[in-house]
Amino acid sequence: MKVLENLLVSVLIICMLLSSCDKKGTDPKPALKEILTASKWQLNRVFMENPPGTGAIELTYTTFKSCELDDLFEFKADGSFTSDENGLPCIPVNNSIFFRLGGGSWSSSGDTSLRFQSGFLSHSYHIREFNKDWLDLTHISENYVGEKELYLYRFRAIH
């Protein structure tokens, strides 16, 4: 009987030890600043929902030129950012909001919003999701008849 009790206690101790061990893959998600400054970023896809919450329509190739989609954006730890034409310059200078900024400053509010500023231009975006490989920014605006539209900009990291 004593052997059975010792065996049961040993099994319980082993189970407690195994359940209290750290498990791989449970590391906390890195902060937004850490992820943004670790890579250069490239606009990969653009979607629109009209009205927000309905099915998304992809606008990537109808809204942006190839020379815009190859641009690289670099977020620096000091709060500045730059954009680079990356080999395929747009002529005349393109009008996409991200390129028009050219460079400037960036700031975030926690991991939920990202703001770009360059001179008098300032744009804020909601951060839908992010990880080390991609970043989804959303922005709600009104179209010419006053209806709300949600734009989703997906950036991919260039490691």
C-alpha positions as CSV (number, residue, x, y, z in Angstrom):
1,M,0.0,0.0,0.0
2,K,2.9,2.3,0.8
3,V,4.4,1.7,-2.6
4,L,1.1,2.7,-4.3
5,E,0.9,5.9,-2.2
6,N,4.5,6.8,-3.1
7,L,3.8,6.1,-6.8
8,L,0.6,8.3,-6.7
9,V,2.4,11.2,-5.0
10,S,5.3,10.9,-7.5
11,V,2.9,11.0,-10.5
12,L,1.1,14.1,-9.0
13,I,4.4,15.9,-8.5
14,I,5.6,15.1,-12.0
15,C,2.2,16.4,-13.4
16,M,2.5,19.6,-11.4
17,L,6.1,20.2,-12.6
18,L,5.2,19.6,-16.2
19,S,2.2,21.9,-16.1
20,S,4.2,24.7,-14.5
21,C,7.1,24.6,-17.0
22,D,7.4,27.5,-19.6
23,K,6.1,26.5,-22.9
24,K,7.8,27.5,-26.2
25,G,5.8,29.8,-28.4
26,T,4.2,31.7,-25.6
27,D,6.5,34.7,-25.8
28,P,4.7,38.0,-25.7
29,K,4.2,39.8,-29.0
30,P,7.0,42.4,-29.6
31,A,5.9,46.0,-29.4
32,L,4.9,47.9,-32.5
33,K,8.0,50.1,-32.4
34,E,10.3,47.1,-32.2
35,I,8.6,45.5,-35.2
36,L,8.4,48.7,-37.3
37,T,12.1,49.6,-36.9
38,A,13.4,46.1,-37.5
39,S,12.6,46.1,-41.3
40,K,11.9,48.3,-44.3
41,W,8.2,48.2,-45.4
42,Q,6.5,48.0,-48.8
43,L,2.9,48.7,-49.6
44,N,1.6,45.3,-50.8
45,R,-2.2,45.5,-51.1
46,V,-5.0,48.0,-50.7
47,F,-8.7,47.2,-50.0
48,M,-11.8,49.3,-49.7
49,E,-15.1,48.5,-47.9
50,N,-18.1,50.7,-48.8
51,P,-19.8,50.9,-46.3
52,P,-17.3,49.7,-43.6
53,G,-18.1,46.1,-42.6
54,T,-19.2,44.9,-46.0
55,G,-17.1,42.8,-48.3
56,A,-13.7,44.3,-49.3
57,I,-12.8,45.2,-52.8
58,E,-9.2,45.0,-53.8
59,L,-7.9,48.3,-55.3
60,T,-4.2,47.7,-55.4
61,Y,-3.5,47.8,-59.1
62,T,-6.3,50.2,-60.0
63,T,-5.2,52.8,-57.4
64,F,-1.4,52.5,-57.3
65,K,1.2,52.4,-60.1
66,S,4.0,49.8,-60.2
67,C,6.4,52.6,-59.4
68,E,4.5,53.3,-56.2
69,L,4.3,49.7,-55.1
70,D,8.0,49.2,-55.1
71,D,8.7,52.1,-52.7
72,L,10.3,51.2,-49.4
73,F,9.4,52.9,-46.1
74,E,11.8,52.9,-43.2
75,F,10.7,53.7,-39.6
76,K,13.6,54.8,-37.4
77,A,13.7,54.5,-33.6
78,D,14.1,58.2,-33.2
79,G,10.5,58.7,-34.6
80,S,11.5,59.7,-38.1
81,F,10.6,57.8,-41.3
82,T,11.8,58.0,-44.9
83,S,10.5,56.6,-48.2
84,D,12.7,55.5,-51.1
85,E,11.7,55.1,-54.7
86,N,13.6,51.8,-54.7
87,G,14.7,51.6,-58.3
88,L,11.5,52.4,-60.2
89,P,10.8,56.1,-59.8
90,C,7.4,57.6,-60.6
91,I,7.5,60.4,-63.1
92,P,5.8,62.8,-62.7
93,V,6.1,62.7,-58.9
94,N,3.3,60.4,-57.8
95,N,0.4,61.5,-55.7
96,S,-0.1,58.6,-53.3
97,I,-0.4,59.9,-49.7
98,F,2.5,57.7,-48.5
99,F,4.8,58.9,-51.2
100,R,3.8,62.6,-50.9
101,L,5.0,62.5,-47.3
102,G,8.4,61.5,-48.5
103,G,9.7,61.4,-45.0
104,G,8.9,63.0,-41.7
105,S,8.0,61.8,-38.3
106,W,5.8,58.9,-37.0
107,S,4.3,58.2,-33.7
108,S,2.0,55.5,-32.3
109,S,-0.6,55.4,-29.5
110,G,0.1,52.0,-28.0
111,D,-0.4,49.3,-30.6
112,T,-3.7,50.7,-31.9
113,S,-2.9,53.8,-34.0
114,L,-0.1,55.1,-36.2
115,R,0.4,58.8,-37.2
116,F,2.5,60.2,-40.0
117,Q,3.5,63.8,-40.1
118,S,5.4,65.8,-42.7
119,G,5.2,69.6,-42.6
120,F,1.5,70.5,-42.6
121,L,0.4,67.0,-43.7
122,S,-0.7,64.7,-41.0
123,H,-2.5,61.4,-41.3
124,S,-3.6,58.9,-38.6
125,Y,-4.4,55.3,-39.2
126,H,-5.9,52.5,-37.0
127,I,-3.6,49.5,-36.7
128,R,-5.8,46.5,-37.4
129,E,-3.1,43.8,-37.1
130,F,0.7,43.5,-37.2
131,N,3.5,41.1,-36.8
132,K,7.1,40.9,-38.0
133,D,6.1,40.2,-41.6
134,W,3.1,42.5,-42.2
135,L,1.2,45.5,-41.0
136,D,-2.4,46.4,-41.7
137,L,-3.5,50.0,-41.4
138,T,-7.1,51.2,-41.8
139,H,-8.5,54.6,-42.4
140,I,-12.2,55.7,-42.7
141,S,-13.0,58.6,-44.9
142,E,-16.1,60.0,-46.7
143,N,-16.6,59.8,-50.4
144,Y,-18.0,62.6,-52.6
145,V,-21.6,61.8,-51.6
146,G,-20.8,61.7,-47.9
147,E,-20.8,57.9,-47.5
148,K,-18.2,56.3,-45.2
149,E,-15.5,54.2,-46.8
150,L,-12.9,52.1,-45.0
151,Y,-9.5,51.7,-46.7
152,L,-7.1,48.9,-45.6
153,Y,-3.4,49.2,-46.5
154,R,-1.4,46.1,-46.1
155,F,2.4,46.5,-45.9
156,R,4.9,43.7,-45.9
157,A,8.3,43.7,-44.3
158,I,11.4,43.5,-46.4
159,H,13.9,41.7,-44.3
